[in-house]
């Protein structure tokens, strides 16, 4: 009888220990990223398409981000939220990447006001349907995150979606 009790106790302790180890190794969920990605109350004409995890390259390194994807007309516009301990340094590295791309020939940055704080408008260039096009994004930091909204040739659409974050 005591051997059965000891064996049962060992199984019970093992089960508790294993469940504690599994639970203790969970990757923390980036709730900040989710809270900055609006799914309702969007500006007129925007449709929320979904949210997923992506990798964004900044400073030659891949960083994890949560991305919300939206559609307005034929444009896909995104909100990327990158969780980081030092969002200011990440934003500076993001800007440094553009400075390397353009050199001293062009400054792609302009400070703008957004939801009561300063954000940075970025004007980049790409080719769409065989034509050169200016593509806009807006970026800022909040708490332990850097937010990038954009990749559209319509600056007002980017600003409208950025404003919808409430931050």
Residue pairs with C-beta under 8 A, 6 or more apart in sequence:
30 66
30 81
30 83
32 81
32 83
32 143
32 144
32 145
33 65
33 66
33 81
33 82
33 83
33 145
34 51
34 66
36 79
36 81
36 142
36 145
36 147
36 165
36 167
37 51
37 66
37 67
37 68
37 79
37 81
37 165
38 48
38 68
38 79
38 164
38 165
38 166
39 48
39 51
39 68
40 48
41 164
42 48
42 70
42 161
42 164
43 160
43 161
43 163
43 164
45 72
45 73
46 70
46 71
46 72
46 77
46 160
46 161
46 164
47 70
47 71
47 72
48 68
48 69
48 70
49 69
49 70
49 71
49 76
50 68
50 69
51 66
51 67
51 68
51 69
52 66
52 67
52 69
53 64
53 65
53 66
53 67
54 64
54 65
54 66
54 67
54 80
55 62
55 63
55 64
55 65
56 62
56 63
56 64
56 65
56 80
56 82
56 148
57 63
58 82
58 90
58 93
58 94
58 97
59 93
59 94
59 96
59 97
63 82
63 84
63 90
64 82
64 83
65 80
65 81
65 82
66 80
66 81
66 83
67 78
67 79
67 80
67 81
68 78
68 79
69 76
69 77
69 78
70 76
70 77
70 78
70 79
70 161
71 77
72 152
72 157
75 152
75 153
75 154
75 157
76 151
77 149
77 150
77 151
77 152
77 157
77 158
77 161
78 148
78 149
78 150
78 151
79 147
79 148
79 149
79 161
79 162
79 165
80 147
80 148
80 149
81 145
81 146
81 147
82 90
82 145
82 146
82 147
82 148
83 144
83 145
84 90
84 144
84 145
84 146
85 144
87 141
87 142
87 143
87 144
87 145
87 146
88 141
90 141
90 146
91 120
91 139
91 140
91 141
91 146
94 139
94 146
94 148
95 109
95 120
98 108
98 109
98 122
98 124
102 108
108 122
108 123
108 124
109 120
109 121
109 122
110 120
110 121
110 123
111 118
111 119
111 120
111 121
112 118
112 119
112 120
112 121
112 138
112 159
113 119
114 138
114 140
114 159
114 162
114 163
115 162
115 163
115 165
115 166
115 167
117 140
117 167
118 140
119 138
119 139
119 140
119 162
120 138
120 139
120 140
121 136
121 137
121 138
121 155
122 136
122 137
122 138
122 139
122 150
123 134
123 135
123 136
124 134
124 135
124 136
124 137
125 132
125 133
125 134
125 135
126 132
126 133
126 135
127 133
128 153
133 153
134 153
135 150
135 151
135 152
135 153
136 150
136 151
136 152
136 153
136 154
136 155
136 158
137 148
137 149
137 150
137 151
137 158
138 148
138 149
138 150
138 158
138 159
138 162
139 146
139 147
139 148
139 149
139 150
140 146
140 147
140 167
141 147
142 167
147 162
147 165
147 167
149 158
149 161
149 162
149 165
150 158
150 162
152 158
